[in-house]
Amino acid sequence: MSSLVVNNGCEICTDGFFESEEEELLGQIHAWNCTFAFVESLAVKCAILLEIPDMIAREGPRATLSLNEIAARLPRESPDVSCVFRIMRFLVAKGVFRASVVKSSEDGGSYETRYGLTPVSKWFVKEREQSMVPMLLLQNDERIVAPWHCFNECVLDGGLPFQRTNGGDMWSYTSAHPDFNHLFNNAMACDTGIVMKALLSKYRGFHALNSLVDVGGGTGTATAEIVRTYPSIKAINYDLAHVVATARQLPGVEHVGGDMFETVPSGDAIFMKWIMHNWSDEDCIKILKNCRKAIPETGKVIIVDMVVDSQHNNKNERAALDPNLCLVFDLLMATHCTGGKERTEEEWKKILWEGGFGDYNIIAIPAVQSVIEAFPR
Ligand SMILES: C[S@@+](CC[C@H](N)C(=O)[O-])C[C@H]1O[C@@H](n2cnc3c(N)ncnc32)[C@H](O)[C@@H]1O
């Protein structure tokens, strides 16, 4: 039944649908934020393409630039400075940049706003080795965004959104489109660079190995980092032929092209980062069985992937990370990879067992993924 209540002199219509007026308004604000959630991501993309994080970082990690100084560094004579101001004002409000008002250096009497990096935009400096720019650019690429727009149709009618909008699965698409292959491999390498630093600082399971195979290792970033820390390890970076064909020569790394569903090269241990989450349980079991054939009784697989709802996520190393990220990635897998999903510990245990691995350890590292180390049964 509808009724009218008076709030601050305004009449608000309530029909009992919401529990309270406050709940109604808070819900509406959240709904507005859901409606425009893409704006933050795309405004960051705009700032990255204008190279604003890099131009501030070039002056130093704590440096600031005024609007005029930013405009003077843009690659056009007369950019729209008022738009730059509006982008920066929005991104300051979102915590991506910081702003401080100080006396102007040009004119001592007046004040100016100066913009600096925050811990967020420090990750969007593309000139740094550890940068999230390639990942943000991939996730905002039209070919990655389009599948989200037909998720509902695939829920009803079946099929994979990525396949429906791009005409092939992720791996045949990367094979046929070199520019997308490059974008994708760069984004993976960017995450791997970040994760390997975290992993090598916490995980000690490489020290007794003489050889290692990185299955689905992309362009070899993980293998290169492992060999740099453990130079006595003979390492193979194994991926599809079109991926290793574009990989740079890396010291201590042999690139091998092949299909992990057919065979996996032999080694003391198999490393797999962000592979299992791309595939269904049945496919993971096939891959694990091939990994099992490739290692000795005393060998192991070292998986780097997410664990949904894990008690390990609450450890100190993970405290700063948002556990809901697992769920974001889970939907990303549902829309982009055939059968892909993020798994709970129980789900991991089941596929590991059926793939030929009994005991396992889950090791928390300061990254969105965990290490799942599993031993032959
Ligand atoms: C999500 S990416 C992860 C890449 C890398 N491990 C990383 O984390 O940076 C998945 C990788 O699996 C590779 N891949 C897909 N199907 C494969 C197959 N049948 N055999 C070998 N590699 C495959 C892809 O080419 C891609 O490099």
The ligand as a Gaussian input file, in Angstrom:
#p B3LYP/6-31G(d) Opt

LIG

0 1
 C       45.644000     -17.171000     -18.887000
 S       47.030000     -17.471000     -19.886000
 C       48.299000     -17.665000     -18.648000
 C       49.676000     -17.440000     -19.181000
 C       50.781000     -17.525000     -18.128000
 N       50.792000     -18.773000     -17.428000
 C       50.616000     -16.387000     -17.157000
 O       50.001000     -16.538000     -16.117000
 O       51.110000     -15.299000     -17.493000
 C       46.774000     -19.147000     -20.406000
 C       47.863000     -19.672000     -21.313000
 O       47.533000     -21.029000     -21.682000
 C       47.958000     -21.205000     -23.024000
 N       47.263000     -22.346000     -23.605000
 C       45.951000     -22.433000     -23.972000
 N       45.697000     -23.657000     -24.485000
 C       46.853000     -24.353000     -24.459000
 C       47.214000     -25.676000     -24.858000
 N       46.304000     -26.495000     -25.387000
 N       48.502000     -26.055000     -24.677000
 C       49.425000     -25.210000     -24.146000
 N       49.129000     -23.959000     -23.729000
 C       47.865000     -23.529000     -23.883000
 C       47.581000     -19.884000     -23.673000
 O       48.225000     -19.683000     -24.908000
 C       48.002000     -18.893000     -22.598000
 O       49.327000     -18.461000     -22.763000

